[in-house]
Amino acid sequence: MTLSPLQGRLHPATPLRRSWAVLAALAGLAYQQHNLFSVGTPDARNKIDVPLWVACTAVTVVVAVVLSLFITSWRLSHYSLDGDELEYRSGLLFKVRRHCELHHVQSVDIGQPFFGRLLGVCTLRVVMSGTTMTLSYLTLNQARALKARILAEDTADERLHQVRTADLVVALLLDLGTNLKSLLLVGIGVGPYVLSGELFTLSTLVAFVPKVWKLTGRRLFTYSRWSVTRIADGSYRTDHGLFDTQQYTYRASRVASIELHQPVLWRRFNWVEVRVAVAGAGRPGVLLPVCPRTVAEKLVLHLLGADAVAHLHAPIPAPGEARKATLFHRALGYRLGNGCFATWRGYFFRNSITICPAARIQTVSVRQGPWQRRLGLANVHAHMAGGNRVSAVHRTSAESTDLAQRLHQASTLHLTSASTSIVWFRTPGSPFSGL
């Protein structure tokens, strides 16, 4: 059945939301020139006397011109979703037409800032490989209708997990590595005042406030009310935010790898953080900020299958030579088989497991540093789309060669849409001779 096109304009509040920055900049510029003019009252300090009615008229004209430009631009903006193509036209002086093929869409994100919630508007972001199409602002009904059509969503959703606020607060307090980093930044900012006693030296703390806030309070507000929902078409949606609500949808077919992170103080509760790397995306995104290990394995089961869950246990440990390369050799390992590749890495504050389907591997590389060459060790990297990679580090030379060959064979065997190439990086004196 052919669906009727979805088309329309952005929300009428859009020109007001976009014009306030220009009006604020003009108001600031006018304030900087207030010493040159005297409005309504003659001044003896050689100021230019401007009648009050002239000043009011000038302000009204400027505001009217700015608003009319943004309103005209809004009226010329139009979106249309017809069949398998999303089109967005905009521009007043320079016309812009953007097209998006739906089969290139990786995810669709709905964001609703705090003031947007008061107005009932939101932003729709359509993420594709290397670019993003943003429609702001839309009503919630418009955004949800577009998202449902783009992702072919059904109404039969299943909530898989809801993060409890108490668990989130405790988890953030027990994230030792992040909290120590925040304390270090505060110490660096307060240090000059402690040493000198001069109050003005506290200004150095201002530079670290945004970073400290991002590591502490912002995480609490962002991760609050976090939930993961499985949509009927096989995608997975995250909803979160205390004031600014966000939605992000992961297509299972676009998931390149899954990461499980466990800070040292979370081990007692068997909690982990789940991150997902999407093909074409730059950095892995948070799927769950904190959850029991059993819930994380359930998500891996949904996204990657039962074989992937089995690869989250019993890794092949690092060889004995690795203890001379790192103090944390006991946390290293990997496992390959049944179309899945998993690696273990860690240090004192945090351990992590990364698992990916062999079919998503694009290239395989073996790299060896000077100290590794002396010890007869090397790193094997499985590169995914978008720059992400899964690495088995500090393996012996023979094991690295064998693992790289097996990864290449596994990726070629399970790849269905394109061939996989393998790239070897050689250094002078490297023991690797290629395939």
C-alpha positions as CSV (number, residue, x, y, z in Angstrom):
1,M,0.0,0.0,0.0
2,T,1.3,3.4,-1.0
3,L,1.4,5.9,1.9
4,S,0.5,9.5,1.4
5,P,3.4,12.0,1.5
6,L,4.2,13.7,4.9
7,Q,4.9,17.3,4.3
8,G,4.6,20.7,6.0
9,R,6.5,23.6,7.5
10,L,8.4,24.0,10.7
11,H,6.6,25.2,13.9
12,P,5.5,28.8,13.8
13,A,7.7,29.5,16.9
14,T,10.8,28.8,14.8
15,P,11.5,32.4,13.6
16,L,11.1,33.7,17.2
17,R,13.4,31.0,18.5
18,R,16.1,31.8,15.9
19,S,15.8,35.6,15.9
20,W,16.4,36.2,19.6
21,A,20.2,35.8,19.2
22,V,20.3,38.5,16.5
23,L,18.1,40.8,18.5
24,A,20.3,40.3,21.6
25,A,23.5,41.0,19.6
26,L,21.9,44.3,18.3
27,A,20.8,45.3,21.8
28,G,24.4,44.7,23.1
29,L,25.8,46.8,20.3
30,A,23.4,49.6,21.0
31,Y,24.3,49.5,24.7
32,Q,28.0,49.9,23.9
33,Q,27.2,53.1,22.1
34,H,25.0,54.6,24.9
35,N,27.7,57.2,25.7
36,L,27.2,58.8,22.3
37,F,23.5,59.4,22.6
38,S,21.0,61.0,24.9
39,V,17.5,59.8,24.5
40,G,14.7,62.2,25.4
41,T,16.8,64.5,27.7
42,P,19.3,67.1,26.4
43,D,22.8,66.4,27.9
44,A,25.5,68.9,28.4
45,R,28.3,66.4,27.7
46,N,28.2,66.8,24.0
47,K,26.0,63.8,23.4
48,I,23.7,63.6,20.4
49,D,20.1,64.2,21.6
50,V,17.6,61.7,20.1
51,P,13.9,62.3,20.7
52,L,12.2,59.5,22.5
53,W,9.7,58.9,19.7
54,V,12.6,58.6,17.2
55,A,14.4,56.0,19.4
56,C,11.2,54.0,19.9
57,T,10.5,54.1,16.1
58,A,14.0,53.0,15.3
59,V,13.8,50.0,17.8
60,T,10.4,49.0,16.4
61,V,11.7,49.2,12.8
62,V,14.8,47.1,13.6
63,V,12.8,44.5,15.4
64,A,10.2,44.3,12.7
65,V,12.9,44.0,9.9
66,V,14.7,41.2,11.8
67,L,11.5,39.3,12.5
68,S,10.2,39.7,9.0
69,L,13.4,38.3,7.6
70,F,13.2,35.2,9.8
71,I,9.4,34.8,9.2
72,T,10.0,35.0,5.5
73,S,12.8,32.4,5.7
74,W,10.4,30.2,7.8
75,R,7.7,30.4,5.2
76,L,10.1,29.3,2.5
77,S,11.2,26.3,4.5
78,H,9.4,23.1,3.7
79,Y,9.9,19.4,4.4
80,S,8.5,16.4,2.5
81,L,8.7,12.7,3.0
82,D,7.4,10.9,0.0
83,G,8.2,7.2,-0.5
84,D,11.8,6.5,0.3
85,E,13.1,10.1,0.1
86,L,13.1,12.9,2.7
87,E,13.5,16.4,1.2
88,Y,14.1,19.7,3.1
89,R,14.0,23.1,1.3
90,S,15.2,26.3,3.1
91,G,16.9,29.6,2.4
92,L,16.0,33.2,1.8
93,L,18.8,34.5,-0.4
94,F,20.5,31.2,-1.0
95,K,18.2,28.3,-1.7
96,V,19.2,25.0,-0.2
97,R,17.6,21.6,-1.0
98,R,18.7,18.5,0.9
99,H,17.7,15.0,0.0
100,C,18.0,11.9,2.2
101,E,17.4,8.3,1.0
102,L,15.8,6.4,3.8
103,H,17.9,3.3,3.3
104,H,21.0,5.5,4.2
105,V,19.5,6.6,7.5
106,Q,21.3,5.2,10.5
107,S,19.3,6.6,13.3
108,V,16.7,9.3,14.1
109,D,17.0,11.4,17.2
110,I,14.3,13.6,18.8
111,G,15.6,16.3,21.2
112,Q,13.5,18.5,23.3
113,P,15.2,21.2,25.3
114,F,13.7,22.6,28.5
115,F,12.2,25.7,26.9
116,G,11.1,23.6,24.0
117,R,9.1,21.4,26.3
118,L,7.3,24.6,27.5
119,L,6.4,25.5,24.0
120,G,5.7,21.9,22.9
121,V,8.4,21.9,20.2
122,C,11.4,19.6,19.5
123,T,14.3,19.0,17.1
124,L,14.4,16.0,14.8
125,R,17.9,14.9,13.7
126,V,18.2,12.3,10.9
127,V,21.7,10.8,11.1
128,M,23.4,9.4,8.0
129,S,26.9,8.3,7.4
130,G,29.1,11.5,7.7
131,T,26.2,14.0,7.8
132,T,23.1,14.9,9.8
133,M,19.8,16.5,8.6
134,T,18.2,18.7,11.3
135,L,14.6,19.9,11.4
136,S,14.0,22.4,14.1
137,Y,11.5,23.1,15.3
138,L,8.6,20.7,14.9
139,T,5.7,19.8,17.1
140,L,6.0,16.5,18.9
141,N,3.3,15.0,16.7
142,Q,5.1,16.0,13.5
143,A,8.5,14.7,14.8
144,R,7.0,11.3,15.9
145,A,5.1,10.9,12.6
146,L,8.3,11.5,10.6
147,K,10.3,9.3,12.8
148,A,7.8,6.5,12.6
149,R,7.6,6.7,8.8
150,I,11.4,7.0,8.4
151,L,12.1,3.9,10.6
152,A,8.9,2.1,9.6
153,E,8.0,1.8,13.3
154,D,5.0,0.0,14.6
155,T,3.1,0.8,17.8
156,A,3.9,-2.5,19.6
157,D,6.9,-1.4,21.7
158,E,8.5,-3.3,24.5
159,R,10.4,-1.5,27.3
160,L,13.5,-3.6,28.1
161,H,15.0,-1.7,31.0
162,Q,14.4,1.5,33.1
163,V,17.3,2.9,35.1
164,R,16.3,3.5,38.7
165,T,17.3,7.0,40.0
166,A,18.8,5.5,43.2
167,D,21.0,3.2,41.2
168,L,22.1,6.0,38.9
169,V,23.1,8.3,41.8
170,V,25.0,5.5,43.6
171,A,26.7,4.5,40.3
172,L,27.9,8.0,39.6
173,L,29.2,8.4,43.1
174,L,31.1,5.1,42.8
175,D,32.7,6.0,39.4
176,L,36.1,6.4,41.0
177,G,38.1,7.3,37.9
178,T,35.7,10.1,36.8
179,N,35.4,11.5,40.3
180,L,39.1,11.6,40.8
181,K,39.5,13.4,37.5
182,S,37.0,16.0,38.7
183,L,38.8,16.5,42.0
184,L,42.1,16.9,40.1
185,L,40.7,19.6,37.9
186,V,39.3,21.4,41.0
187,G,42.6,21.1,42.7
188,I,44.5,22.6,39.7
189,G,42.0,25.5,39.7
190,V,42.2,26.2,43.5
191,G,46.0,25.5,43.7
192,P,47.1,29.0,42.8
193,Y,44.9,30.5,45.5
194,V,46.2,28.2,48.1
195,L,49.8,29.0,47.2
196,S,49.4,32.7,46.9
197,G,46.4,33.7,49.0
198,E,45.3,36.2,46.3
199,L,41.6,36.1,45.6
200,F,41.9,36.9,41.9
201,T,43.8,33.6,41.3
202,L,40.5,31.8,41.7
203,S,39.7,33.0,38.2
204,T,41.8,30.0,37.0
205,L,39.0,27.8,38.4
206,V,36.5,29.2,36.0
207,A,38.3,27.5,33.1
208,F,37.7,24.1,34.7
209,V,34.1,24.6,35.8
210,P,32.5,23.5,32.4
211,K,34.6,20.3,32.4
212,V,33.8,19.5,36.0
213,W,30.1,20.1,35.5
214,K,30.2,17.8,32.4
215,L,31.8,15.0,34.5
216,T,29.4,15.4,37.5
217,G,26.1,17.2,37.5
218,R,25.5,17.2,33.8
219,R,25.7,13.4,33.7
220,L,23.1,13.1,36.4
221,F,20.6,15.4,34.6
222,T,21.4,13.7,31.2
223,Y,21.1,10.1,32.4
224,S,18.0,10.6,34.6
225,R,14.8,8.7,33.5
226,W,16.9,6.6,31.1
227,S,15.1,3.7,29.4
228,V,15.6,1.4,26.5
229,T,12.7,0.3,24.4
230,R,12.6,-2.3,21.6
231,I,10.5,-1.2,18.7
232,A,8.5,-3.6,16.7
233,D,10.7,-3.2,13.6
234,G,13.8,-4.4,15.5
235,S,15.2,-1.0,16.3
236,Y,16.1,0.1,19.9
237,R,15.2,3.5,21.3
238,T,16.7,5.3,24.3
239,D,14.7,8.0,26.1
240,H,16.4,10.1,28.8
241,G,16.8,13.6,30.3
242,L,15.5,15.4,33.4
243,F,15.0,18.8,31.8
244,D,16.2,18.4,28.2
245,T,14.6,15.2,27.0
246,Q,16.3,13.2,24.2
247,Q,15.4,10.2,22.1
248,Y,17.9,8.2,20.0
249,T,17.1,5.1,17.9
250,Y,19.6,2.4,17.1
251,R,19.0,0.1,14.1
252,A,20.2,-3.4,15.0
253,S,21.4,-3.8,11.4
254,R,23.7,-0.8,11.8
255,V,25.3,-1.8,15.1
256,A,29.1,-2.3,14.6
257,S,30.1,-3.2,18.2
258,I,29.0,-3.2,21.8
259,E,31.1,-2.1,24.7
260,L,30.6,-3.1,28.4
261,H,32.5,-0.8,30.9
262,Q,32.8,-1.6,34.6
263,P,34.5,0.8,37.0
264,V,36.2,-0.9,39.9
265,L,33.7,0.0,42.6
266,W,30.8,-1.3,40.4
267,R,32.1,-4.8,40.6
268,R,30.5,-5.5,43.9
269,F,27.0,-4.7,42.5
270,N,27.9,-6.4,39.1
271,W,26.9,-3.2,37.3
272,V,28.1,-2.2,33.8
273,E,27.7,0.7,31.4
274,V,26.7,-0.3,27.9
275,R,27.8,1.6,24.8
276,V,27.0,1.0,21.1
277,A,29.1,1.9,18.1
278,V,27.0,2.5,15.0
279,A,28.5,2.1,11.5
280,G,29.5,5.5,10.2
281,A,29.3,7.2,13.6
282,G,32.4,8.7,15.1
283,R,32.1,7.6,18.8
284,P,30.1,4.9,20.6
285,G,26.9,6.2,22.2
286,V,25.5,5.3,25.5
287,L,22.8,2.6,25.4
288,L,22.5,2.2,29.2
289,P,24.5,4.3,31.7
290,V,24.2,1.6,34.4
291,C,22.5,-1.7,34.6
292,P,23.1,-5.2,36.0
293,R,25.3,-7.5,33.9
294,T,22.4,-9.8,33.2
295,V,20.5,-6.9,31.5
296,A,23.6,-6.0,29.5
297,E,23.9,-9.6,28.2
298,K,20.2,-9.5,27.3
299,L,20.8,-6.4,25.2
300,V,23.7,-8.1,23.5
301,L,21.4,-11.1,22.8
302,H,18.9,-8.8,21.2
303,L,21.4,-6.8,19.1
304,L,24.0,-9.4,18.1
305,G,22.5,-12.8,18.8
306,A,23.0,-15.8,21.2
307,D,26.5,-16.5,19.9
308,A,27.7,-13.1,21.0
309,V,26.6,-13.6,24.6
310,A,28.7,-16.8,24.8
311,H,31.7,-14.7,23.8
312,L,31.4,-12.4,26.9
313,H,33.0,-15.1,29.0
314,A,36.2,-17.2,29.2
315,P,38.7,-15.1,27.2
316,I,42.1,-16.3,26.0
317,P,44.5,-14.5,28.4
318,A,47.5,-12.5,27.4
319,P,50.8,-14.3,27.1
320,G,53.4,-14.2,29.8
321,E,55.5,-11.6,27.8
322,A,52.7,-9.1,28.2
323,R,53.6,-8.5,31.8
324,K,56.7,-6.7,30.7
325,A,54.6,-4.4,28.4
326,T,51.9,-3.4,30.8
327,L,51.0,-3.6,34.5
328,F,47.5,-4.6,33.6
329,H,48.2,-7.7,31.5
330,R,45.8,-9.8,33.6
331,A,42.8,-7.7,32.2
332,L,43.8,-8.5,28.6
333,G,42.2,-11.2,26.4
334,Y,40.2,-12.0,23.3
335,R,37.8,-14.6,21.9
336,L,37.0,-15.3,18.3
337,G,34.5,-17.8,16.9
338,N,30.9,-18.3,15.6
339,G,31.1,-15.0,13.7
340,C,31.9,-12.8,16.8
341,F,35.1,-11.2,18.0
342,A,35.4,-10.0,21.6
343,T,38.3,-8.3,23.4
344,W,39.1,-7.5,27.0
345,R,41.0,-4.5,28.2
346,G,41.3,-2.7,31.5
347,Y,43.3,-1.0,34.2
348,F,42.8,-0.3,37.9
349,F,39.8,2.0,37.6
350,R,37.9,0.4,34.8
351,N,37.6,-2.8,32.8
352,S,35.9,-3.1,29.4
353,I,34.7,-5.7,27.0
354,T,34.1,-4.9,23.3
355,I,32.4,-7.4,21.0
356,C,31.6,-7.1,17.3
357,P,30.2,-9.3,14.5
358,A,32.9,-10.5,12.2
359,A,30.7,-9.5,9.2
360,R,31.0,-5.8,10.2
361,I,34.9,-5.9,10.1
362,Q,36.2,-3.9,7.1
363,T,39.9,-4.1,7.5
364,V,42.4,-5.9,9.8
365,S,45.8,-4.5,10.7
366,V,48.7,-5.7,12.8
367,R,50.8,-3.1,14.5
368,Q,54.0,-3.4,16.5
369,G,55.8,-0.7,18.6
370,P,59.5,-0.6,19.3
371,W,59.1,-2.1,22.8
372,Q,56.7,-4.7,21.6
373,R,59.2,-5.7,18.8
374,R,61.8,-6.3,21.5
375,L,59.4,-8.5,23.5
376,G,58.0,-10.3,20.4
377,L,54.4,-8.8,20.9
378,A,52.0,-7.0,18.6
379,N,48.5,-5.6,18.5
380,V,45.7,-6.8,16.2
381,H,43.1,-4.2,15.2
382,A,39.7,-5.0,13.6
383,H,38.6,-1.7,11.9
384,M,34.9,-1.0,11.6
385,A,33.0,1.6,9.5
386,G,33.2,5.1,10.9
387,G,36.7,4.8,12.4
388,N,35.9,2.5,15.4
389,R,38.0,-0.5,16.0
390,V,38.2,-3.6,18.2
391,S,41.7,-4.4,19.4
392,A,43.5,-7.5,20.9
393,V,46.6,-6.0,22.4
394,H,50.0,-7.5,23.4
395,R,49.7,-10.9,21.6
396,T,52.7,-12.9,20.5
397,S,54.0,-12.4,17.0
398,A,52.8,-15.9,15.8
399,E,49.5,-15.5,17.6
400,S,48.9,-12.0,16.0
401,T,49.5,-13.3,12.5
402,D,47.2,-16.3,13.1
403,L,44.5,-14.1,14.7
404,A,44.7,-11.6,11.8
405,Q,44.3,-14.4,9.2
406,R,41.3,-15.8,11.1
407,L,39.6,-12.4,11.4
408,H,40.1,-11.9,7.7
409,Q,38.6,-15.3,6.9
410,A,35.7,-14.8,9.3
411,S,34.8,-11.4,8.0
412,T,35.0,-12.7,4.4
413,L,32.9,-15.7,5.3
414,H,30.1,-13.7,7.0
415,L,30.2,-10.7,4.7
416,T,27.2,-10.6,2.3
417,S,27.2,-7.1,0.7
418,A,30.8,-6.3,0.0
419,S,34.2,-7.8,0.1
420,T,36.6,-7.1,2.9
421,S,40.2,-6.1,2.4
422,I,43.0,-6.6,4.8
423,V,45.8,-4.0,5.3
424,W,49.1,-4.9,6.9
425,F,51.2,-2.1,8.5
426,R,54.8,-3.1,8.6
427,T,57.6,-1.4,10.4
428,P,61.4,-1.8,9.8
429,G,62.4,-5.1,11.2
430,S,58.9,-6.3,11.8
431,P,58.5,-10.1,11.9
432,F,55.3,-10.0,9.9
433,S,55.4,-11.1,6.3
434,G,51.7,-10.7,5.4
435,L,49.2,-13.3,4.3
